[in-house]
Amino acid sequence: MNERLLKAVDDRVDDLVALTADLISFPTINPPGEAYRPCAEYVGARLKKRGFGIEFIRAEGTPGDTDRYPRVNVVARFDGRSAGACVHFNSHIDVVEAGDGWTVDPFAGIVRDGKVYGRGACDMKGGLAASIIAAEAFMEVFPDFPGAIEISGTVDEESGGFGGVAHLAKSGYFSAPKVDHVIIPEPLNKDRICLGHRGVWWAEIETKGEIAHGSMPFLGDNAVRHMGAVLQAFEDELFPALDRKMTRMPVVPEGAKRSTMNINSIHGGQTEDFRPGLPSPNVPDSCRLTIDRRFLLEEDLATVKSEVTDILERLKRERRKFDYEIRDLMEVLPLMTERDAPVVKAVAQGIMEIFDREPDYVISPGTYDQKHIARIGHIYDCIAYGPGILDLAHRPDEWVGISDMVESAKVMAIGLNVLLRGTVSG
């Protein structure tokens, strides 16, 4: 083990904590996409002082991008003294809304009892800070390293990543020969390597009806009642069938080894966007349901979709006046990097050095930006590895452990040493 490299990380603990707190202080809430530009500029200014070349890339024309809420990403690159591979650390800077139930200010970056508290502390500003510290420590100890290091802060991961990594991948930022290895510091625990994720299909189902006076519903056709029949069929048929499907993928937690579907939202009637207020005295002529279907490596997308549309078509045949439309919102195939891939082996060596044990290899229950790096950029040497406990993400009083960030930064620094210099120690 290279003691100088580990000491260089230890020497930066106070800096790591301050950096994490600073990043949390930017309320980069998505939606709508607040404070993206100042947060990206802060990251860029930090890395420019360390000699990185900086680019700011606005994803114009992507969902949500406006002059008020520009989708601004930052990409920093440091080229070594000679040719070699490029290792890219990618972190998203957007966070979900704070919500209720906090006992601390969610954007104050409170440091207490060995933890940094705040929205995004775990998911994933602590990971971004750890990757920056790891890179800076490595560059100090090995100034003559070959290859290149890139660090990016990207937006919109929480809403699909279309204004962030997807846009950058389409623009060539995640493709060979520019990039060889990608590490995404998502909070999957400091001794686990995440190889990929389940598949996802988001869709909106709309049942149709006919408007009429609420006192005479027999003159209309109630779209909400039609949607009730859809929900009942899902309960009776689809959910039990999904629960019987299991995967060989090492998905965590245990319940995610099965196929799942969540009802994300349901809207029906004419007054859904007017609150507080009196309900409309009408028979609803439209009801919309959004589904979030997570599927396994053993399933194909066509079958996943047909399980839903077969039910809808049967209801159309059996239920009087039943009519519907279904619209795809997002589809992503399951993804799993091979365990013998270079980036997996490099980070595994770091985990073994720091924790004296083999890492756990896991699959995420939900998707993250690896999907765009693989499907658009065609970079498959990609994993998620970072500090933080996934169960804390998106919850009140979210936190990241300081010691977890330090140890993860050491693992990342060792991973850099293996990928760029071909060694753990010297």
C-alpha positions as CSV (number, residue, x, y, z in Angstrom):
1,M,0.0,0.0,0.0
2,N,1.2,3.5,-0.8
3,E,1.4,5.3,2.6
4,R,2.1,8.6,1.0
5,L,-1.0,8.5,-1.1
6,L,-3.2,7.6,2.0
7,K,-1.5,10.3,4.0
8,A,-2.2,12.9,1.3
9,V,-5.9,12.0,1.7
10,D,-5.7,12.2,5.5
11,D,-4.1,15.6,5.2
12,R,-7.1,16.9,3.4
13,V,-9.9,15.8,5.8
14,D,-10.8,19.3,6.9
15,D,-10.8,20.4,3.2
16,L,-13.0,17.4,2.4
17,V,-15.6,18.4,5.1
18,A,-15.5,22.1,4.1
19,L,-15.9,21.2,0.4
20,T,-18.9,18.9,1.1
21,A,-20.6,21.6,3.3
22,D,-20.0,24.2,0.6
23,L,-21.5,22.0,-2.1
24,I,-24.6,21.3,0.1
25,S,-25.1,25.1,0.5
26,F,-26.1,25.4,-3.2
27,P,-29.8,24.5,-3.2
28,T,-29.6,22.7,-6.6
29,I,-33.2,21.5,-6.3
30,N,-34.6,19.5,-9.3
31,P,-37.3,20.3,-10.3
32,P,-37.1,23.1,-11.3
33,G,-33.3,23.2,-11.5
34,E,-32.2,25.9,-9.1
35,A,-28.6,27.1,-8.5
36,Y,-27.1,24.8,-11.2
37,R,-24.9,27.5,-12.7
38,P,-23.4,28.8,-9.4
39,C,-22.7,25.3,-8.1
40,A,-21.1,24.3,-11.4
41,E,-19.0,27.5,-11.3
42,Y,-17.9,26.8,-7.8
43,V,-16.7,23.3,-8.8
44,G,-15.0,24.7,-11.9
45,A,-13.2,27.5,-9.9
46,R,-12.0,24.9,-7.4
47,L,-10.5,22.6,-10.0
48,K,-9.1,25.4,-12.1
49,K,-6.9,26.4,-9.2
50,R,-5.5,22.9,-9.2
51,G,-4.6,23.1,-12.9
52,F,-7.6,21.5,-14.6
53,G,-8.9,22.8,-17.8
54,I,-12.6,23.8,-17.4
55,E,-15.6,23.6,-19.7
56,F,-19.2,24.7,-18.9
57,I,-21.7,23.1,-21.1
58,R,-25.3,24.2,-21.2
59,A,-27.7,21.6,-22.4
60,E,-29.9,23.9,-24.5
61,G,-33.2,22.4,-25.7
62,T,-33.3,19.6,-23.1
63,P,-36.3,19.2,-20.8
64,G,-36.5,22.0,-18.3
65,D,-33.8,24.2,-19.8
66,T,-34.7,27.9,-19.7
67,D,-32.9,31.1,-19.3
68,R,-34.2,31.1,-15.7
69,Y,-33.2,27.5,-15.1
70,P,-30.3,26.8,-17.4
71,R,-29.0,23.2,-17.5
72,V,-25.3,24.0,-16.9
73,N,-22.8,21.2,-16.5
74,V,-19.1,21.4,-15.7
75,V,-16.4,19.1,-17.0
76,A,-12.8,19.5,-15.8
77,R,-9.7,17.7,-17.3
78,F,-6.1,17.4,-16.2
79,D,-3.7,15.8,-18.7
80,G,-0.7,14.0,-17.2
81,R,2.9,14.2,-18.4
82,S,2.5,11.4,-21.0
83,A,-0.1,9.6,-23.0
84,G,-2.3,7.0,-21.2
85,A,-5.8,6.2,-20.2
86,C,-8.4,8.7,-18.9
87,V,-10.3,8.1,-15.7
88,H,-13.5,10.1,-15.4
89,F,-15.3,10.8,-12.1
90,N,-18.9,11.8,-12.8
91,S,-21.2,13.2,-10.1
92,H,-24.6,14.8,-10.4
93,I,-25.0,18.1,-8.6
94,D,-28.9,18.2,-8.5
95,V,-30.8,17.2,-5.5
96,V,-34.5,16.4,-4.8
97,E,-36.6,18.9,-2.8
98,A,-35.9,19.0,1.0
99,G,-39.5,18.1,2.0
100,D,-40.7,18.2,5.6
101,G,-39.4,16.5,8.8
102,W,-35.9,18.1,9.0
103,T,-34.4,18.9,12.4
104,V,-31.5,21.0,10.8
105,D,-31.4,23.5,7.9
106,P,-31.2,21.2,4.8
107,F,-28.9,23.6,3.0
108,A,-26.6,24.7,5.8
109,G,-24.1,21.9,5.6
110,I,-24.2,21.2,9.4
111,V,-21.2,19.2,10.7
112,R,-22.0,17.3,13.8
113,D,-21.0,13.9,15.5
114,G,-18.7,12.9,12.6
115,K,-21.4,13.6,9.9
116,V,-22.2,16.3,7.4
117,Y,-26.0,16.9,7.2
118,G,-27.9,18.4,4.4
119,R,-30.0,17.6,1.3
120,G,-27.6,16.0,-1.1
121,A,-25.0,15.1,1.5
122,C,-25.4,11.5,0.8
123,D,-26.8,11.7,-2.8
124,M,-24.3,12.7,-3.9
125,K,-22.3,15.8,-3.0
126,G,-20.3,13.8,-0.5
127,G,-19.2,11.6,-3.3
128,L,-18.3,14.5,-5.6
129,A,-16.2,16.0,-2.8
130,A,-14.5,12.6,-2.1
131,S,-13.6,12.2,-5.8
132,I,-12.1,15.7,-6.0
133,I,-10.0,15.0,-2.8
134,A,-8.9,11.6,-4.2
135,A,-7.8,13.2,-7.5
136,E,-5.9,16.1,-5.8
137,A,-4.1,13.7,-3.4
138,F,-3.1,11.4,-6.3
139,M,-1.8,14.4,-8.4
140,E,0.3,15.6,-5.5
141,V,2.0,12.3,-4.8
142,F,2.4,11.3,-8.5
143,P,2.9,14.6,-10.5
144,D,4.4,12.7,-13.4
145,F,1.5,10.3,-13.9
146,P,0.5,9.2,-17.4
147,G,-3.0,9.6,-18.9
148,A,-5.7,12.0,-17.7
149,I,-8.2,12.7,-15.0
150,E,-11.6,14.2,-15.6
151,I,-14.2,15.3,-13.0
152,S,-17.7,16.4,-14.0
153,G,-20.6,17.9,-12.1
154,T,-23.7,17.2,-14.1
155,V,-27.4,18.0,-13.7
156,D,-30.8,16.5,-13.8
157,E,-29.9,12.9,-12.8
158,E,-32.9,12.9,-10.4
159,S,-35.2,13.5,-13.4
160,G,-33.5,11.1,-15.9
161,G,-30.2,12.9,-16.7
162,F,-31.3,14.2,-20.1
163,G,-29.9,17.7,-19.5
164,G,-26.7,16.3,-17.9
165,V,-24.9,13.0,-18.8
166,A,-27.2,12.2,-21.7
167,H,-26.5,15.5,-23.3
168,L,-22.8,15.2,-22.7
169,A,-22.7,11.7,-24.0
170,K,-24.4,12.8,-27.2
171,S,-21.8,15.5,-27.5
172,G,-18.9,13.1,-27.3
173,Y,-17.8,13.7,-23.7
174,F,-18.3,10.0,-22.7
175,S,-16.8,8.2,-25.7
176,A,-13.5,6.6,-26.6
177,P,-10.8,7.7,-27.1
178,K,-11.6,10.7,-24.8
179,V,-12.6,8.5,-21.8
180,D,-11.6,5.0,-20.9
181,H,-12.9,4.4,-17.3
182,V,-15.8,6.0,-15.4
183,I,-16.5,6.0,-11.7
184,I,-19.8,7.5,-10.5
185,P,-19.6,8.2,-6.7
186,E,-23.2,7.3,-6.0
187,P,-23.9,6.3,-2.3
188,L,-23.8,2.5,-2.5
189,N,-21.7,2.1,0.7
190,K,-17.9,2.4,1.0
191,D,-17.2,-1.4,0.6
192,R,-19.5,-2.2,-2.3
193,I,-19.1,-1.8,-6.0
194,C,-22.3,-1.2,-8.0
195,L,-22.0,-2.9,-11.4
196,G,-25.3,-1.6,-12.9
197,H,-29.0,-1.3,-12.5
198,R,-32.4,-2.8,-13.2
199,G,-34.3,-1.7,-16.3
200,V,-37.1,0.9,-16.2
201,W,-40.2,1.7,-18.2
202,W,-42.1,4.7,-17.3
203,A,-45.5,5.2,-19.0
204,E,-48.7,7.2,-18.8
205,I,-52.0,5.4,-19.2
206,E,-55.1,7.6,-19.9
207,T,-58.6,6.2,-19.7
208,K,-61.2,8.2,-21.7
209,G,-64.8,9.1,-20.7
210,E,-67.5,11.6,-21.6
211,I,-68.2,14.7,-19.6
212,A,-71.7,15.3,-18.1
213,H,-73.3,16.9,-15.1
214,G,-72.3,15.3,-11.8
215,S,-75.9,15.0,-10.7
216,M,-76.7,12.9,-13.8
217,P,-73.7,10.6,-14.2
218,F,-75.7,8.2,-16.3
219,L,-75.6,10.8,-19.2
220,G,-71.7,10.6,-19.2
221,D,-69.0,8.1,-19.0
222,N,-66.7,8.2,-16.0
223,A,-63.0,7.9,-16.8
224,V,-62.0,7.5,-13.2
225,R,-64.2,4.4,-12.8
226,H,-62.5,3.0,-15.9
227,M,-59.2,3.6,-14.3
228,G,-60.5,1.9,-11.2
229,A,-61.0,-1.2,-13.3
230,V,-57.4,-0.9,-14.6
231,L,-56.1,-0.7,-11.0
232,Q,-58.2,-3.7,-9.9
233,A,-56.8,-5.8,-12.8
234,F,-53.3,-4.8,-11.8
235,E,-53.9,-5.8,-8.2
236,D,-55.5,-9.1,-9.2
237,E,-53.2,-10.1,-12.1
238,L,-50.1,-8.1,-12.7
239,F,-48.7,-7.5,-9.2
240,P,-48.9,-11.2,-8.2
241,A,-47.2,-12.2,-11.5
242,L,-44.4,-9.6,-11.0
243,D,-43.8,-10.8,-7.5
244,R,-43.0,-14.3,-8.8
245,K,-40.2,-13.1,-11.0
246,M,-36.6,-13.3,-9.6
247,T,-33.2,-12.3,-11.0
248,R,-29.7,-13.7,-10.8
249,M,-28.5,-10.0,-10.7
250,P,-27.1,-9.1,-7.2
251,V,-29.7,-6.4,-6.7
252,V,-30.0,-4.7,-3.3
253,P,-32.1,-4.5,-1.2
254,E,-33.5,-8.1,-1.3
255,G,-37.0,-7.0,-2.4
256,A,-35.6,-5.5,-5.5
257,K,-34.5,-8.9,-6.8
258,R,-38.1,-9.2,-8.0
259,S,-39.8,-7.3,-10.7
260,T,-41.7,-4.3,-9.4
261,M,-44.2,-1.7,-10.5
262,N,-45.1,1.5,-8.7
263,I,-48.1,3.7,-9.3
264,N,-46.3,7.1,-9.3
265,S,-49.4,9.3,-9.7
266,I,-53.1,9.4,-10.7
267,H,-55.0,12.4,-11.8
268,G,-58.7,12.6,-12.9
269,G,-61.3,15.2,-13.3
270,Q,-61.3,18.9,-14.1
271,T,-60.0,20.5,-10.9
272,E,-56.8,18.6,-10.2
273,D,-54.6,21.7,-10.5
274,F,-56.8,24.1,-8.6
275,R,-56.4,23.8,-4.9
276,P,-57.9,24.8,-2.5
277,G,-61.2,25.0,-4.3
278,L,-64.5,23.3,-4.8
279,P,-64.6,20.1,-6.9
280,S,-66.0,20.3,-10.4
281,P,-69.6,19.1,-10.7
282,N,-68.7,17.1,-13.8
283,V,-68.3,13.5,-14.8
284,P,-64.6,13.2,-15.4
285,D,-63.8,12.6,-19.1
286,S,-60.1,11.8,-18.5
287,C,-58.0,10.0,-15.9
288,R,-54.2,9.6,-16.1
289,L,-52.0,7.1,-14.3
290,T,-48.2,7.1,-14.4
291,I,-46.5,3.7,-13.8
292,D,-42.9,3.1,-12.9
293,R,-42.0,-0.5,-14.0
294,R,-38.6,-1.9,-12.9
295,F,-37.5,-5.0,-14.7
296,L,-34.8,-7.6,-14.6
297,L,-32.0,-8.8,-16.9
298,E,-34.0,-11.9,-17.6
299,E,-36.9,-9.9,-19.0
300,D,-37.3,-8.2,-22.4
301,L,-38.9,-4.8,-22.8
302,A,-41.5,-6.0,-25.3
303,T,-42.9,-8.6,-22.8
304,V,-42.7,-6.0,-20.0
305,K,-45.0,-3.7,-22.0
306,S,-47.3,-6.4,-23.2
307,E,-48.1,-7.4,-19.7
308,V,-49.7,-4.0,-19.3
309,T,-51.2,-3.6,-22.7
310,D,-52.7,-7.1,-22.7
311,I,-54.8,-6.1,-19.6
312,L,-55.8,-2.9,-21.2
313,E,-56.9,-4.6,-24.4
314,R,-58.9,-7.2,-22.5
315,L,-60.7,-4.4,-20.6
316,K,-61.4,-2.7,-23.9
317,R,-63.1,-5.9,-25.1
318,E,-65.0,-6.7,-21.9
319,R,-65.9,-3.3,-20.4
320,R,-68.5,-1.1,-22.0
321,K,-67.2,2.1,-23.5
322,F,-63.7,1.5,-22.2
323,D,-61.0,3.3,-24.2
324,Y,-57.5,4.2,-23.4
325,E,-54.2,5.7,-24.6
326,I,-50.7,4.7,-23.4
327,R,-47.6,6.9,-23.8
328,D,-44.0,5.9,-23.2
329,L,-42.2,8.3,-21.0
330,M,-38.8,6.6,-20.5
331,E,-37.3,3.2,-21.2
332,V,-33.9,1.9,-20.1
333,L,-32.6,-1.6,-20.4
334,P,-31.0,-3.4,-17.5
335,L,-27.2,-3.0,-17.3
336,M,-24.4,-5.0,-15.6
337,T,-20.7,-4.4,-16.0
338,E,-18.6,-7.5,-15.9
339,R,-16.7,-8.2,-12.7
340,D,-13.4,-8.5,-14.5
341,A,-13.6,-5.1,-16.2
342,P,-10.6,-2.9,-15.5
343,V,-12.4,-0.3,-13.4
344,V,-14.1,-3.0,-11.3
345,K,-10.8,-4.7,-10.6
346,A,-9.0,-1.4,-9.8
347,V,-11.6,-0.2,-7.3
348,A,-11.8,-3.7,-5.8
349,Q,-8.1,-3.5,-5.1
350,G,-8.6,-0.2,-3.3
351,I,-11.4,-1.7,-1.2
352,M,-9.2,-4.7,-0.3
353,E,-6.3,-2.5,0.7
354,I,-8.4,-0.2,2.9
355,F,-10.9,-2.6,4.4
356,D,-8.9,-5.9,4.2
357,R,-11.8,-7.8,2.5
358,E,-13.3,-8.5,-0.8
359,P,-16.0,-5.9,-1.9
360,D,-19.6,-6.8,-2.3
361,Y,-20.8,-6.6,-5.9
362,V,-24.3,-5.2,-6.1
363,I,-26.8,-3.9,-8.6
364,S,-28.9,-0.7,-7.9
365,P,-32.7,-1.1,-7.7
366,G,-33.0,2.2,-9.6
367,T,-31.2,3.6,-12.6
368,Y,-28.6,6.3,-12.6
369,D,-26.4,8.0,-15.2
370,Q,-24.5,4.8,-16.1
371,K,-27.3,4.1,-18.5
372,H,-26.4,7.1,-20.7
373,I,-22.6,6.4,-20.5
374,A,-23.2,2.9,-21.7
375,R,-26.1,3.3,-24.2
376,I,-25.1,6.6,-25.7
377,G,-21.4,6.9,-25.1
378,H,-20.6,3.2,-25.5
379,I,-18.3,3.2,-22.5
380,Y,-19.0,0.0,-20.6
381,D,-16.0,0.1,-18.2
382,C,-18.2,2.0,-15.7
383,I,-19.3,1.5,-12.1
384,A,-20.9,3.3,-9.2
385,Y,-18.8,3.6,-6.1
386,G,-19.0,6.2,-3.4
387,P,-19.5,7.0,0.2
388,G,-22.9,7.2,1.8
389,I,-25.8,4.9,2.7
390,L,-28.4,4.7,-0.1
391,D,-31.3,4.3,2.3
392,L,-30.6,7.9,3.6
393,A,-31.0,9.4,0.1
394,H,-34.0,11.7,-0.4
395,R,-35.0,11.5,3.3
396,P,-35.1,14.1,6.1
397,D,-31.9,14.8,7.9
398,E,-29.9,13.2,5.1
399,W,-26.2,12.8,6.1
400,V,-22.9,11.4,5.0
401,G,-20.2,10.1,7.4
402,I,-16.9,12.0,7.4
403,S,-14.9,8.7,7.9
404,D,-16.8,7.1,5.1
405,M,-15.9,9.9,2.7
406,V,-12.2,9.7,3.8
407,E,-12.0,5.9,3.3
408,S,-13.9,6.2,0.0
409,A,-11.5,8.9,-1.2
410,K,-8.6,6.5,-0.4
411,V,-10.2,3.7,-2.4
412,M,-10.7,6.1,-5.3
413,A,-7.0,7.3,-5.1
414,I,-5.8,3.7,-5.1
415,G,-8.1,3.0,-8.1
416,L,-6.5,5.9,-9.9
417,N,-3.1,4.5,-9.2
418,V,-4.0,1.1,-10.6
419,L,-5.8,2.5,-13.7
420,L,-3.2,5.1,-14.6
421,R,0.1,3.8,-13.2
422,G,-0.7,0.0,-13.1
423,T,0.1,-0.4,-9.4
424,V,-1.3,-0.2,-5.9
425,S,1.8,0.8,-4.1
426,G,4.6,2.5,-6.0
